[in-house]
């Protein structure tokens, strides 16, 4: 019985600590992927993978994202990078979430997660 009580407590308290704000953009088709290495002298886009889309993204009116054509992935997030390449190579659509706590680089937002969809 105590295990059930602990489970109920954890599942009721957990949402207080998990913050997943952001915008969910659905059914995007990747047009091409650009990988940016050491882009001296400007380091704004160093170590990023840019996803460029076939159709422009319509951001919400309060969004800090202003680039309608692309988002970025930090190259250290290898699981996101490999999922993006798999979706592109398989010609599958994706859903992305842009979280407000991640960096915005020159109006290009970094994605928090990526779903590969049929």
Phi and psi in degrees as a GROMACS rama.xvg file:
@    title "Ramachandran Plot"
@    xaxis  label "Phi"
@    yaxis  label "Psi"
@TYPE xy
-65.2567  -32.5728  UNK-2
-64.6491  -39.8636  UNK-3
-65.6721  -42.0052  UNK-4
-63.4036  -40.6883  UNK-5
-63.833  -43.149  UNK-6
-60.5246  -45.0727  UNK-7
-63.0302  -41.3148  UNK-8
-63.9128  -48.776  UNK-9
-62.8077  -43.9372  UNK-10
-70.653  -22.7994  UNK-11
-85.2759  -26.6726  UNK-12
-91.1027  -30.3235  UNK-13
-53.1419  -43.6312  UNK-14
-59.347  -20.5909  UNK-15
-70.6011  -24.7803  UNK-16
-101.494  -16.8977  UNK-17
-95.7276  122.066  UNK-18
-120.402  111.926  UNK-19
-124.629  62.6546  UNK-20
-77.3972  160.737  UNK-21
142.133  -174.587  UNK-22
-110.448  133.486  UNK-23
-99.9281  120.548  UNK-24
-113.618  127.207  UNK-25
-111.491  157.442  UNK-26
58.5957  47.0756  UNK-27
-91.1103  143.491  UNK-28
-112.18  127.741  UNK-29
-78.6069  123.819  UNK-30
-82.3142  -48.0979  UNK-31
-161.008  165.312  UNK-32
-120.202  130.363  UNK-33
-115.505  132.096  UNK-34
-107.267  127.297  UNK-35
-110.867  124.699  UNK-36
-94.42  -131.207  UNK-37
-83.8296  102.015  UNK-38
-100.714  66.6336  UNK-39
-70.3212  149.925  UNK-40
-83.9093  -7.40804  UNK-41
-87.8391  125.359  UNK-42
-103.811  9.55432  UNK-43
-58.2963  -40.1426  UNK-44
-109.453  10.1486  UNK-45
-59.2165  139.93  UNK-46
66.8218  34.9645  UNK-47
-121.635  158.908  UNK-48
-119.356  119.986  UNK-49
-96.2456  131.459  UNK-50
-103.249  117.7  UNK-51
-101.847  138.455  UNK-52
-111.095  154.866  UNK-53
-69.3499  -33.0587  UNK-54
-121.409  147.442  UNK-55
-66.2354  149.344  UNK-56
-88.1327  134.476  UNK-57
-99.4873  106.264  UNK-58
-84.1284  154.239  UNK-59
-65.4666  160.135  UNK-60
-64.5169  -25.3314  UNK-61
-98.4748  5.36215  UNK-62
-71.3319  144.967  UNK-63
-87.5561  -4.34443  UNK-64
-83.2317  127.999  UNK-65
-121.845  -14.6247  UNK-66
-81.7256  116.832  UNK-67
-82.5774  -6.26729  UNK-68
-107.61  -14.4471  UNK-69
-155.318  159.329  UNK-70
-133.569  170.229  UNK-71
-124.471  158.204  UNK-72
-123.813  133.965  UNK-73
-67.5751  128.423  UNK-74
-59.9005  -21.0137  UNK-75
-69.7945  -18.8429  UNK-76
-86.0982  70.4872  UNK-77
-62.6458  -29.0738  UNK-78
-67.8913  -36.6007  UNK-79
-70.7495  -41.0577  UNK-80
-61.6432  -47.6144  UNK-81
-66.0912  -34.9096  UNK-82
-66.4681  -39.1666  UNK-83
-64.2563  -45.1383  UNK-84
-63.8908  -39.7598  UNK-85
-62.5942  -43.8431  UNK-86
-63.2689  -42.7846  UNK-87
-64.2278  -47.7527  UNK-88
-66.0726  -29.4648  UNK-89
-92.6569  -0.654743  UNK-90
57.1337  42.2915  UNK-91
-104.724  152.887  UNK-92
-82.5979  161.694  UNK-93
-133.232  156.389  UNK-94
-111.391  142.096  UNK-95
-129.241  154.768  UNK-96
-122.734  128.953  UNK-97
-107.532  116.933  UNK-98
-95.8324  139.792  UNK-99
-69.8089  -14.4453  UNK-100
-87.3611  -11.5925  UNK-101
-85.779  158.203  UNK-102
-62.2762  147.496  UNK-103
-114.004  119.698  UNK-104
-113.119  109.585  UNK-105
54.7301  37.9436  UNK-106
82.4076  2.60531  UNK-107
-102.099  122.052  UNK-108
-89.0221  150.033  UNK-109
-91.3193  138.998  UNK-110
-86.9354  147.65  UNK-111
-91.3972  -40.1724  UNK-112
-151.172  164.487  UNK-113
-138.97  129.397  UNK-114
-110.249  130.62  UNK-115
-92.5818  125.347  UNK-116
-123.527  165.069  UNK-117
